[in-house]
Structure formats: structure tokens, C-alpha cells
Amino acid sequence: MTDEVGVITGPLTLCTTAVAGDLVRFAVQYEGADEWYTLSGSPLPHHGDPAALHAAALASVRRGGAARAPGTAPA
């Protein structure tokens, strides 16, 4: 689930980035595209290892079902 366009499906790339204010942002893009979309629920306060947060977000996206940023409730 993205903030900009809702649910997207297909081959995706996930980018996890630390941003100002001790937050982490998750963004996805269609494979080979230029546009990035914010994973709903992002950015989040940074708690723990960024690699673990990325792995949790990746697992959520792979499961599908309108995945959101790790630890956020469905809309």
C-alpha cells in the first residue's frame, strides 16, 4: 500500500532510508521505473537495526495484502 497511488503489485524494489529526526522511510518502485512511492505508515521512528527494519518491510511486501510499514496498523 502506498500513500501516493494505493496498492501496487508486481516486481518491486524496496528502499529503506534513515531520515532526519531518527526516522526511517520505506519507498517502493516498480522494477525498472523512475518513480518511488512511500510505503504507507512511513516514515517511522527508528527503533533497532535498520537492516532488521528493512527485512521486516521486505517480508511484509512479499506477503502482499496491502502491506504497510512494519509495526503500523492497517488503514
N, C-alpha and C positions, 0 to 999 in steps of 0.2 A: 504494500500500500504506500503510495507516495502522496505528498502534500499537493503537488502540482497537477497531477493527471489521474490520481486514483490508482487502481490496480494495474500493474503491468505484468506481463508474462513473457516467457521465452528465455533465451540465453541472455544472462545479465552479468554485469560486472559490479562488484560491491567495493566501495572505497570508504575506509574508516579514518577520520582525521581528527586530531586533537585541535581544538579551537580555544580562543580566549575565554577566560573565566572558568577554567578547569572543566570544560565541556568536551564531549566527543560528538562528532557529526557523522552520520551514515548517509551515503548517497549511492544510488544505483543508476546504471545506464544500460541501454540495450547494447549488446555486443557490437562493437564497430561504430557506434553512434558518437556524436559530439555532445549531446545534451545529457546533463546529470539531473537526477530528481532526488529530492530529500525523502528518505525513508521516514514515514510518519512516526511521530514520537521523538524525533531527533531535532536538535541536539539534546544530549542528556548530560547530567553531572558525571564527571569521570570518577568512577569507583573501581579501583583494581587495575589489573593489567590490560592495556589496550589490545594486545593480541587475543586475550580471552574474550573481550567485548566483541572484537571482530569475528571470532569463531562463533560466538553466540548469535550474532546478527546473521552470519552466513547460514548457520543451521536453520534459523527462522525463515530466511528467504527460500532456502531449498525445500522446506516443508510446505511453503505456499500458504494458501488460505488467508490472503490479505495480511501478510507478515508486517509487523511493526518493529521499531527499535527494541532491543532487548530490555525486558523489565517494564515495558509500558503496557497499559491496559488497552484492549480493543476499543475502537471508537464507537 
